[in-house]
Amino acid sequence: PPGVCVDDPNCPHLNDGDCDDGGPGSDYDICGYGGDCADCGPRAPVEMRWVECGRAGGCRNEPSRWADSSETHEVRCCSDSPIDGWTKRGDSCPWAESDRGMDGCHSDKTFADAEAVCEAAGARLCTKEELEGNCTRGTGCGHDGELIWSSTMQL
């Protein structure tokens, strides 16, 4: 895939010999990701994933949105087949859980970490639509009022 590399003419530290874009291996976070090409080189495009409230309408201060996959958010998992102790909230919902069979509650995880938690439980991250449909509501850990990672990727 093409890299992100557009020099930011407003960056006071552009092309000064130090990588200043805040990406991996950066010395500083001054120019914005991909904004110090001569010093940092092209950067991989940022992968955005949807984060949704754990219960519809429950996140009054933090709206659902696209999030950089390196941000940290809470984890709830879904399964298309039954897992012992997991709940199924409706006919259109998968089985879902926040802690049972997952070695406890998981907060402040990156997308990759969240995905690994669900895979280790024999499950997957829930889709945006499943979270919007309240399929994980009330499954524990106090995450009903928190943003939850979904598997839905911005195209």
N, C-alpha and C positions, 0 to 999 in steps of 0.2 A: 504494500500500500504506500501511497505517497506520504512523505513526511511533512510535518508542520515546520516551516522555516520562512518567516517573513520578518526581516529586521524592523524593530520598532524605532522609528526616528525620534520618538519622544523619550526614549530611555537614555538617561545621562551616562550610563556605563556601557553603552553599545560598543562592541569591538575593542575592548580594553585589555584583552588577554585572559579575562576571567569569565567563566560561564555564569551568566546572571539571570537565567530564565526560570529557576526554581524546579527544573526537571531533574531526573536522575543524574548524579555526578555534578550538580551545580555547586558553585561556590556561594551564590547568593540568589535571592528571589526578588529581583528588582524589575526586570524587563517584561515579564509575562511569558508564559509557556510558549516556546518556539520563537521568541522575539529577539534573540541574540545569536543569529545564525553563524557568524564568523567564529564565535567563541565556543558555541555548543554543538553546532551541526544540526541537521534535520532531526526532529523529534517525531516519535510515533504519534498518530492522532489519538486524542483522548477518547476513551470509550465511555459512553454515557448509558446508564441504566435507570429505570424508573424506580423511585421510592414512593411508597404509598402508605397512608395511615393504617395502623393495625385494626382500626374500626372506623367505618365510614362516619365522617363528621367529628371524629374524636381528636383531631390534631388542629385545634383552633389557631395556634400560634405558628405552625409550620406547615405550609401547604405541600401537597403532593407535587412532585416535580422530577425532572431529569437530574441525575446526580453523577458526578465524576466517579468512576469505579474505585478511585483511591480514597474517597470519603469514607467515613465510618457511620454505620447505621445498625439497627437491630435486625435479628434473624428469626424468621418463622419458616417452616418447611411444609411442603405438600407432597402427597403421594397418590398416584392413580390406583394403587391397590391397598388393601387394608394393612395397617401396621398396628400391632397390639397396643391398646391404650390411646390411640389417636382418634380424634373425633371427625365426623363428617357432618357439616352443618346443613346440607341440603342436597337434593338430587343433582344439581349442577356443580356441586363442590367436590373437590378431592378430600382425602383424609388430611388433616392438618394438625400441627403441634408446634409448641414453642420451647419445650424442655424435655418431655418424656422421650427416652431413647436417644437423646442428643447430648448426654453428659451435662445437663443443666441448661440454664439460660445463657443466651449469647447476645451481648450488647457491644456496640462500638467495634463492629467488624467491617473490613473492606469487602467489596463485592467478591473477590476471589476467596477470602476467608469464609464468607457466608455460604458460598457455593460448596466449599469443602465440608462445612458443618453438615449441610443437608445430604451430600453424597455419602458421608460417613454414617448417616442414619438410614441409608437405603432409600433416600427420598430426593427431592429436588427443590429449588426455590420456586415459590408460587409465582404465577403470572400476575401482571397488572390487573387483569380482569378478575382473577380469583380473589385478590386482595380487595378490590373495589366492591366485590360481591359479598364481603364480610365472611368469606370462607375460613378465615383464621381468627375471627373475633373471639375473645374470651379463652384463648388456648393457653394463657399464662404469661408469667414473667412481667406483667404490668406493661406490656407493649401495645395495648389498645390505643394509647395516646402518643405513640412514637412512630416515626417513619421506618418502614420495613423494606429491605431489599426485595425487588422482584427480578424475575429472569428476563423481563422485557427490555430489549436493547433498542436504542435509538438508531434508526437507519439513516 
